[in-house]
């Protein structure tokens, strides 16, 4: 895949994730507020805690992809400065390869776990557990696209669009 196409795909996935995070965050707020109102009125929304928990997990995984794209994680900026730019580039490349391998493993095992969880249902919603677990391989694939876009941009000498 060409560097430009990979950059556009990475940017499009990030934009979609950001919008989805806003919707999920708003949904959690509304659901938890409704739960408080209903409990005050003497009723309980039995499904609200389960839905909120699953949505919070989705925010965690999808939010990680946005944080990576925005370069908001803690960096290791000072390590390579003493040894020069060539060492720094090789260090960044090695870290990108390790990150790629890590998210490939998470995507692989996350997909296997998601498929395996299809036979189990959630406690209150009675939906297949593969639905909430699907965020693990999906977010991992988004991470992989972001890392590949950064690697392609570094190889071509273009600064990755954050």
N, C-alpha and C positions, 0 to 999 in steps of 0.2 A: 504494500500500500504506500502510495506517495506521501511524502512528509506533509504536504499541504492538506491532503485528504484526511490524514491521521490527526492533524491539528484541528481541522474543522469538526471531525467526529468527537474528539475530546472536548472541544468547546460546547458542542451541541449537547453532549451527555451531561456536562457540568451545568449548563443552563436548565436542562430538564430536572436534574437533581435538586438544584436550588429552588425551583418552583414547587417541586414535590415536597421538599422540606418545609416550605411555608405552609402548604396545605395540611401536612401531617401535624405540624406544630399547632396550627389553629384548631384542628380536629381534636387534639388532645385537650386543649384549653376548654373547648365547648363541652366535651364529654365529661371532663372532671368537674366543671362548673355545674352541669346538669346533675351529676351524681350528688354533689353537695346539696343542691336545691331539693332533689327528690328525697334524700335522707332526712333533711330538715322537715319535710312534709310527711315523714313517716313511711316512705316507700324506699325501695332500693333498686337500682339498676344493676342487676347481677352480672351483666356482660361488660359493664364500663371499665372495671379494673383490668379484665383480660385484654380488651381492645387497647386500652391505654398502654399496657405493658408491651404488647406486640408493636404498637406504633413507636414507642420509645426505643425499642431495639432497632426498628427501621431507621429512626433518626440517627442512631449511633453509627450504623454502617454507612448510610448514605451521606451523613455529615462528614464522615472520615474522607470520603471521596472528594467532597468540596474543599475540605481543609487541605488535602494533598494538592489539589489543583491551584488553590490560592497560596500555596507554600506557607501554610500557617502552622506546620508542625515545628517542633524544636529542631534546629539545624545543628550541624557540626561544622560551622563556618571556619573556626580557628584551626582545625587540625591540619589542613593542607597548606596553609599560608607559609609555613617555615620551609617547606620543601619545593616550592615553586609551582607554576601553573600546570606543568605536565603531570606532576604527581597529583595535583588537585583534580585534574580531569580524569585521571585513571581511578582515583579514589571514588569520585562521583559515579563513574561508570560501573565500578565494582558494587557500589551500594545500590545502584539501579538494578543490576542483575540479581542481587540478593532480594530486593524488593519484588521484582518480577517473579522470581521463584517462589517466594513466600505467598504472594497472592494467587499464583497458579495452583499451589497446593490447597490454599483455602477455597478456591473456586472448585477444585476437583472434589475435595472431601465435603464441601458445603453442598454441592450438587448431589453427591451420593447420599448424604444425610437427608436432604430435602426429599429425594425420591423414596428413601426408606420411611420417612415420617408421613408419607401419604396414607398409610394404613391406620394412623392414629388420628383421633379427633380432639379438638380443644374442649375444655371442660364446659364452658357455658355457651359458646357459639355453635358448637358441634360442626366446625369446619375442619377439613383436613389440615393437620399441622404443617404440611408441606407449603401451605400458603404463607404463613408468617415466616417460615424458615427460608423461603425462596430469596429473601433479601440478601442472604449471605453470599450465594454464588453470583447474584446479579451485581452487588456492590463490588465483589472481587473482580469481576470482568470489567467494570468501569475503572477500577484502580489499574488494571492491566493496560487498558487503553491509554490512560493518563501517563503511565510510566513509559509505554512505547512511544507516545508522542514526545515526551521529554527526551528520550534517548535519540529519536530521529532528529529532533531539533538540535540537540547537542552535536550530533554527527555532521549535520549540514552546516553547523556554525550559526544557526538562527536561534535567537532567544525564544524559548517557549512562551506562547501567549498565556498569561495567567489570568 
